[in-house]
Amino acid sequence: MLKLVTAVWLAWLPACALHKRDSAPPPPPPAQSSITTITAEDIEHAPGLSLEQLLVTRVPGLSLSRAPDGHLVIHVRGPTTLLGDQEPLFIINDLPVDNPVGGNLSSINPRDIESIQVLRDAASMAMYGLRGANGVIIIKMKG
């Protein structure tokens, strides 16, 4: 009896090892980028929106609030921070600007913008150090 069980088991084992599966494993989910780019064409297709509103509608996770002095504050990484500063770092034509001109983006002509990039994760903001802790918004102007 033991020989019969051993023979069946030895015959069955290679058959299981050579069995091919018909279904392939599911493909990995696409990598989600933490950098969102808004082009000049995107800005042209939304003529009635301010830049702040355009950013909130096109970039997932962005939110707007009012500062105590009345200007709009864009939140890239949430409404609270450890340092008390809530605004992201703005880079306009490779120059860091602490606050956009006039405290809001309405002083920038949308027709002069080539692209806007919003950096949200630590890896993409690492080169900006502590200044980029609340997110980085890079604005490239035309010309």
Secondary structure, 3 states (H helix, E strand, C coil): CHHHHHHHHHHHHHHHHCCCCCCCCCCCCCCCCCEEEEEHHHHHCCCCCCHHHHHHHHCCCCEEEECCCCCEEEECCCCCCCCCCCCCEEEECCEEECCCHHHCHHHCCHHHEEEEEEECCHHHHHHHHHHHCCCEEEEEECC
